[in-house]
């Protein structure tokens, strides 16, 4: 028999807040976390802006010496996981840790350390490359380091599906608990790609916004959009069975009821132009949760601020719900505030969706000025709105054609 799965802890590191509470307050206020890049000199770059973390301090969750053995993406995962565990109120000493698992991914992994060590390799020779080079950069190390910190001895996986990573990570954790393979899971994503190589690589793909105005760079569904804005951070949820949460009288934030995962099988970087794969993932997530499409009141859109995604996602939503019903759903892209956190985006946006349900409040899509006739749905522009909600979808789509969708339900006794 399938078990019900709930979120009882959340941890967020984002460009608009270094805790889940700060993140949610930033969403409600319509705060823009995008600004000029400070991590490196952009003099030779056409791309000038990103969603960087502000005043990040890894030592809130680990010793300073441990930070020297981790790339930033692993540090982000540790800090967000620490917040998620603490906010869940779980007593880890009271549980069977072989039933406690980790499902945390990173779309790219330790690109900052790769840059740093390759400079040493080519300038000073192979003997100067750090012995920690490989353990610091491989993308599974965020999951591994989190497992070590908390003594989680159950399944420990690193899902890598580009920008769908965080959603697929949570979806696989959801299935592990629902089907009885695990009792507790930390799940989500972490990314630290605001580096020279990260920005240069995506800029060469013509994927990034070249706007010099931080307020008009990440503008999903706006006709003047010209690319996404790189973000960084982590979003981690602590999940458990409903029975476990109720037995320990935990604070339940939201219930995960469905998960859909598909592939466009179309192109390396472009989504299917008619949105078939995205539409199927939404349909599967609702079917998985036995949810009628008429009951969906909010969609946290992938909404990257690229021409192809925003048009394709709009078409996918219409294909899923029908034109009339689609226009009744509140949609928003929180990437307008955070930028695109790549592998972490699904974790961060699952938290945004859960809190939207909990608080009956739809976050806005900020920075919107110029309507696009191809994007004609209700994107909740510039101001958040209060709305009674029961079910919501969180959409993420990644290079390679990966589509991941979570269906969440407002928690009610």
C-alpha positions as CSV (number, residue, x, y, z in Angstrom):
1,X,0.0,0.0,0.0
2,X,1.3,3.4,-0.9
3,X,2.2,5.8,1.9
4,X,1.4,9.5,2.0
5,X,4.5,11.7,1.9
6,X,4.8,15.1,3.5
7,X,7.4,17.9,3.8
8,X,8.2,18.7,7.4
9,X,11.4,20.7,7.0
10,X,12.8,23.2,4.5
11,X,16.1,24.9,3.9
12,X,16.8,27.5,1.3
13,X,19.9,29.5,0.2
14,X,18.9,32.0,-2.5
15,X,19.8,35.3,-4.0
16,X,16.9,36.9,-2.0
17,X,17.5,35.2,1.3
18,X,19.8,32.8,3.1
19,X,17.1,31.0,5.0
20,X,13.7,29.6,3.9
21,X,12.0,32.4,5.9
22,X,14.0,35.1,4.3
23,X,13.4,33.5,0.9
24,X,9.6,33.5,1.4
25,X,9.6,37.0,2.7
26,X,11.5,38.1,-0.4
27,X,9.0,36.3,-2.6
28,X,6.1,38.0,-1.0
29,X,7.8,41.4,-1.3
30,X,8.7,40.8,-4.9
31,X,12.4,41.3,-4.1
32,X,14.9,41.3,-6.9
33,X,18.0,39.3,-6.0
34,X,19.7,40.0,-9.3
35,X,22.6,42.5,-9.5
36,X,26.0,43.0,-11.0
37,X,28.4,40.1,-10.7
38,X,31.0,40.4,-7.9
39,X,32.4,36.9,-7.9
40,X,34.8,37.7,-10.8
41,X,35.8,40.6,-13.1
42,X,33.3,40.8,-15.9
43,X,35.3,43.4,-18.0
44,X,35.7,41.0,-20.9
45,X,32.1,39.5,-20.6
46,X,29.0,40.6,-22.3
47,X,27.0,39.2,-19.4
48,X,27.2,41.5,-16.4
49,X,24.5,40.3,-14.0
50,X,23.6,37.3,-11.9
51,X,21.7,36.2,-8.9
52,X,24.5,35.8,-6.3
53,X,24.1,34.8,-2.7
54,X,24.7,37.7,-0.3
55,X,26.8,37.4,2.9
56,X,27.0,33.6,2.7
57,X,28.6,32.0,5.7
58,X,29.1,28.2,5.6
59,X,30.2,28.2,9.2
60,X,26.6,28.4,10.3
61,X,26.6,24.6,9.6
62,X,30.2,23.4,9.4
63,X,33.7,23.9,10.7
64,X,35.9,26.3,8.7
65,X,38.4,23.5,8.0
66,X,35.7,21.4,6.4
67,X,34.9,24.2,3.9
68,X,38.4,23.7,2.4
69,X,37.5,20.2,1.3
70,X,34.3,21.2,-0.5
71,X,33.4,23.1,-3.6
72,X,30.8,25.8,-3.0
73,X,27.9,23.7,-4.3
74,X,28.5,21.1,-1.5
75,X,28.8,23.9,1.1
76,X,25.4,25.3,-0.1
77,X,23.9,21.8,0.2
78,X,25.2,21.3,3.7
79,X,23.9,24.7,4.9
80,X,20.4,24.2,3.3
81,X,20.2,20.6,4.6
82,X,21.1,21.7,8.1
83,X,18.3,24.2,8.1
84,X,15.8,21.6,6.7
85,X,16.7,19.1,9.4
86,X,16.5,21.7,12.2
87,X,13.2,23.1,10.9
88,X,11.7,19.5,10.8
89,X,12.2,19.1,14.5
90,X,13.4,15.5,13.9
91,X,15.5,13.8,16.6
92,X,18.0,11.9,14.4
93,X,19.2,9.9,17.4
94,X,15.7,8.4,17.7
95,X,15.4,7.0,14.1
96,X,16.8,4.1,12.2
97,X,19.4,5.8,10.1
98,X,19.5,3.0,7.6
99,X,16.0,4.2,6.7
100,X,17.2,7.8,6.3
101,X,18.3,8.6,2.7
102,X,19.6,11.5,0.6
103,X,18.6,12.5,-2.9
104,X,20.5,15.7,-3.7
105,X,21.7,16.6,-7.1
106,X,23.7,19.3,-8.9
107,X,23.4,20.0,-12.5
108,X,27.1,20.8,-13.0
109,X,29.0,20.1,-9.8
110,X,32.2,21.7,-8.8
111,X,33.0,24.0,-11.7
112,X,34.6,26.6,-9.5
113,X,37.3,24.1,-8.3
114,X,37.7,22.8,-11.8
115,X,38.6,26.3,-13.0
116,X,41.0,26.9,-10.1
117,X,42.8,23.6,-10.5
118,X,43.1,23.7,-14.2
119,X,44.9,27.1,-13.9
120,X,47.3,25.3,-11.5
121,X,47.7,22.4,-13.9
122,X,48.6,24.6,-16.9
123,X,50.6,27.2,-15.1
124,X,52.5,25.1,-12.5
125,X,52.2,21.5,-13.7
126,X,50.4,18.4,-12.7
127,X,52.1,18.0,-9.3
128,X,50.4,21.2,-8.1
129,X,46.9,19.8,-8.6
130,X,45.1,19.3,-5.3
131,X,44.7,15.6,-4.2
132,X,41.1,16.8,-3.3
133,X,40.4,17.9,-6.8
134,X,38.3,15.0,-7.9
135,X,36.4,14.5,-4.6
136,X,35.5,18.2,-4.6
137,X,34.1,18.4,-8.1
138,X,32.1,15.3,-8.7
139,X,28.5,16.1,-8.5
140,X,27.5,13.3,-6.1
141,X,29.6,14.8,-3.4
142,X,26.9,17.2,-2.1
143,X,24.7,14.2,-1.4
144,X,27.7,12.3,0.1
145,X,28.8,15.2,2.3
146,X,25.2,15.7,3.6
147,X,24.9,12.0,4.3
148,X,28.2,12.1,6.3
149,X,27.1,15.1,8.3
150,X,23.8,13.5,9.4
151,X,24.8,9.8,9.4
152,X,22.2,9.0,6.8
153,X,22.9,5.4,5.9
154,X,20.0,4.7,3.6
155,X,19.9,5.3,-0.2
156,X,22.1,8.2,-1.3
157,X,21.7,9.3,-4.8
158,X,22.7,12.2,-7.1
159,X,20.2,12.8,-9.8
160,X,21.7,14.9,-12.6
161,X,19.1,16.1,-15.2
162,X,20.4,19.6,-15.8
163,X,17.8,22.2,-14.7
164,X,15.3,19.5,-13.7
165,X,17.7,18.1,-11.2
166,X,16.1,19.4,-8.0
167,X,12.6,18.3,-9.0
168,X,13.7,14.9,-10.1
169,X,15.7,14.5,-6.9
170,X,12.6,15.3,-4.8
171,X,10.4,13.1,-7.1
172,X,12.7,10.1,-6.6
173,X,12.8,10.7,-2.8
174,X,9.0,10.9,-2.8
175,X,8.7,7.5,-4.5
176,X,11.3,6.0,-2.1
177,X,9.1,6.9,0.9
178,X,5.8,6.2,-0.7
179,X,6.8,2.7,-1.7
180,X,8.5,1.9,1.6
181,X,12.2,1.9,0.6
182,X,12.9,4.8,3.0
183,X,11.3,6.5,5.9
184,X,13.0,9.9,5.8
185,X,14.7,11.7,2.9
186,X,16.6,15.0,2.4
187,X,16.1,16.0,-1.2
188,X,16.7,18.8,-3.6
189,X,19.5,20.5,-5.4
190,X,22.6,22.8,-5.1
191,X,24.5,24.8,-7.6
192,X,27.4,27.2,-7.7
193,X,28.0,28.1,-11.3
194,X,28.4,31.9,-11.1
195,X,32.0,31.5,-12.2
196,X,34.0,32.6,-15.2
197,X,33.6,29.2,-16.9
198,X,30.0,28.8,-16.0
199,X,28.9,32.2,-17.2
200,X,31.2,32.1,-20.3
201,X,29.8,28.7,-21.3
202,X,26.2,29.6,-21.1
203,X,26.9,33.0,-22.7
204,X,28.5,31.2,-25.7
205,X,25.3,29.2,-26.1
206,X,23.4,32.6,-26.3
207,X,21.3,31.4,-23.4
208,X,22.0,34.3,-21.0
209,X,20.5,37.7,-20.8
210,X,23.0,40.5,-21.9
211,X,20.9,43.2,-20.3
212,X,22.9,45.7,-18.2
213,X,19.9,46.5,-16.1
214,X,19.4,44.0,-13.2
215,X,15.7,44.9,-13.0
216,X,15.2,44.1,-16.7
217,X,17.4,41.0,-17.1
218,X,15.3,38.1,-15.7
219,X,11.8,39.0,-17.1
220,X,9.9,35.8,-17.8
221,X,7.0,36.0,-20.3
222,X,7.9,39.6,-21.1
223,X,8.2,40.3,-24.8
224,X,11.6,41.9,-24.3
225,X,13.2,38.9,-22.6
226,X,16.5,37.9,-24.1
227,X,17.9,35.0,-22.0
228,X,18.0,33.7,-18.5
229,X,20.0,35.0,-15.6
230,X,22.4,32.7,-13.8
231,X,21.6,32.2,-10.1
232,X,23.2,30.1,-7.3
233,X,22.2,28.5,-4.1
234,X,20.4,25.4,-2.7
235,X,16.9,24.2,-1.9
236,X,16.4,21.1,0.3
237,X,13.3,19.6,1.8
238,X,13.0,17.0,4.6
239,X,10.4,14.5,3.7
240,X,8.8,11.6,5.6
241,X,5.7,9.5,5.7
242,X,2.5,11.1,7.0
243,X,2.3,8.4,9.7
244,X,5.8,9.3,10.9
245,X,5.1,13.0,10.9
246,X,1.8,12.6,12.8
247,X,3.3,10.2,15.4
248,X,5.9,12.8,16.3
249,X,3.5,15.7,16.0
250,X,5.6,17.4,13.4
251,X,4.8,20.7,11.7
252,X,3.6,19.6,8.2
253,X,4.3,22.3,5.5
254,X,2.7,20.5,2.5
255,X,2.0,17.1,1.1
256,X,3.6,15.8,-2.1
257,X,0.9,13.8,-3.9
258,X,2.3,13.3,-7.5
259,X,5.4,13.3,-9.7
260,X,5.7,13.3,-13.4
261,X,8.9,12.8,-15.3
262,X,9.3,12.7,-19.1
263,X,11.8,13.5,-21.9
264,X,11.2,15.5,-25.1
265,X,13.7,13.3,-27.0
266,X,14.0,16.3,-29.3
267,X,17.1,18.4,-29.0
268,X,20.2,18.9,-26.7
269,X,19.2,22.4,-25.5
270,X,15.9,23.4,-27.1
271,X,12.6,22.3,-25.6
272,X,10.0,20.7,-27.9
273,X,8.4,23.7,-29.6
274,X,4.8,22.4,-29.0
275,X,5.5,21.5,-25.3
276,X,4.4,17.9,-25.6
277,X,6.9,16.5,-23.1
278,X,6.2,19.2,-20.5
279,X,2.5,18.7,-20.9
280,X,2.8,15.0,-20.4
281,X,4.9,15.5,-17.3
282,X,2.2,17.8,-15.8
283,X,-0.5,15.3,-16.8
284,X,1.4,12.4,-15.2
285,X,2.0,14.3,-12.0
286,X,-1.7,15.0,-11.6
287,X,-2.7,11.4,-12.4
288,X,-0.1,10.1,-9.9
289,X,-1.8,12.2,-7.2
290,X,-5.4,11.4,-8.4
291,X,-5.9,15.2,-8.9
292,X,-8.3,16.7,-11.3
293,X,-6.9,19.4,-13.5
294,X,-9.8,21.7,-12.4
295,X,-8.3,21.6,-8.8
296,X,-5.0,23.1,-9.8
297,X,-5.0,26.8,-8.7
298,X,-1.3,27.6,-9.0
299,X,1.7,26.7,-11.2
300,X,5.2,27.7,-10.2
301,X,6.4,27.9,-13.8
302,X,9.9,27.0,-15.1
303,X,9.7,30.5,-16.7
304,X,13.3,31.0,-17.6
305,X,13.0,34.3,-19.5
306,X,14.1,32.7,-22.7
307,X,12.0,32.9,-25.8
308,X,11.7,29.2,-26.4
309,X,11.0,28.1,-22.9
310,X,8.3,30.7,-22.1
311,X,6.4,30.2,-25.3
312,X,6.8,26.4,-25.1
313,X,5.7,26.3,-21.4
314,X,2.7,28.5,-22.2
315,X,1.7,26.1,-25.0
316,X,2.2,23.1,-22.7
317,X,0.0,24.5,-20.0
318,X,-2.8,25.2,-22.6
319,X,-2.3,21.7,-23.9
320,X,-2.7,20.2,-20.4
321,X,-5.6,22.3,-19.1
322,X,-7.3,23.6,-22.2
323,X,-7.3,27.3,-23.1
324,X,-10.2,28.3,-20.9
325,X,-9.1,26.6,-17.7
326,X,-5.4,27.5,-18.3
327,X,-6.3,31.2,-18.0
328,X,-8.0,30.7,-14.6
329,X,-4.8,29.3,-13.0
330,X,-2.4,31.7,-11.3
331,X,1.1,31.2,-12.7
332,X,4.3,32.8,-11.6
333,X,8.0,32.5,-12.3
334,X,10.0,33.1,-9.1
335,X,13.1,33.1,-11.4
336,X,12.2,36.7,-12.0
337,X,13.5,37.3,-8.5
338,X,16.2,34.7,-8.0
339,X,17.5,34.1,-11.5
340,X,17.9,30.5,-12.7
341,X,19.6,28.3,-10.1
342,X,20.0,25.4,-12.6
343,X,20.2,22.1,-10.7
344,X,19.0,23.8,-7.5
345,X,16.0,25.5,-9.1
346,X,13.6,22.6,-8.5
347,X,14.4,22.4,-4.8
348,X,14.0,26.1,-4.3
349,X,10.8,26.3,-6.3
350,X,9.3,23.2,-4.6
351,X,9.8,25.2,-1.4
352,X,8.2,28.3,-2.9
353,X,5.2,26.2,-4.1
354,X,4.8,24.5,-0.7
355,X,4.8,27.9,1.1
356,X,2.4,29.4,-1.5
357,X,0.0,26.6,-0.6
358,X,0.5,26.9,3.1
359,X,0.0,30.7,3.1
360,X,-2.7,30.9,0.3
361,X,-0.4,33.4,-1.5
362,X,0.8,33.4,-5.1
363,X,4.3,35.0,-5.5
364,X,4.6,37.5,-8.3
365,X,6.5,37.4,-11.6
366,X,8.4,40.7,-11.2
367,X,9.9,43.0,-13.8
368,X,7.1,42.5,-16.2
369,X,6.3,45.4,-18.6
370,X,5.8,44.4,-22.2
371,X,3.1,41.7,-22.9
372,X,3.9,39.0,-25.4
373,X,1.0,37.8,-27.6
374,X,2.5,34.3,-27.5
375,X,2.5,34.3,-23.7
376,X,-1.1,35.2,-22.8
377,X,-1.8,33.4,-19.5
378,X,-2.2,34.8,-15.9
379,X,1.4,35.2,-14.9
380,X,0.6,37.1,-11.6
381,X,2.7,40.1,-12.8
382,X,4.6,42.4,-10.4
383,X,2.3,41.9,-7.4
384,X,1.6,38.7,-5.5
385,X,-2.0,37.8,-4.8
386,X,-3.9,36.1,-2.0
387,X,-5.8,33.0,-3.2
388,X,-7.3,30.0,-1.5
389,X,-5.4,27.0,-2.8
390,X,-5.5,23.3,-2.5
391,X,-3.3,21.8,-5.2
392,X,-0.3,23.3,-7.2
393,X,2.3,22.2,-9.7
394,X,6.0,23.0,-9.7
395,X,7.5,22.7,-13.2
396,X,11.2,22.3,-14.2
397,X,12.6,21.5,-17.6
398,X,16.3,20.9,-18.4
399,X,18.8,20.6,-21.3
400,X,18.6,17.2,-22.9
401,X,14.8,17.4,-22.8
402,X,14.3,16.4,-19.2
403,X,10.9,17.4,-17.7
404,X,10.1,17.1,-14.0
405,X,6.8,18.2,-12.4
406,X,5.7,17.9,-8.7
407,X,2.1,18.0,-7.6
408,X,1.7,19.4,-4.1
409,X,-1.3,19.6,-1.8
410,X,-2.0,22.1,0.9
411,X,-1.8,20.4,4.3
412,X,-5.1,20.2,6.1
413,X,-5.8,18.1,9.1
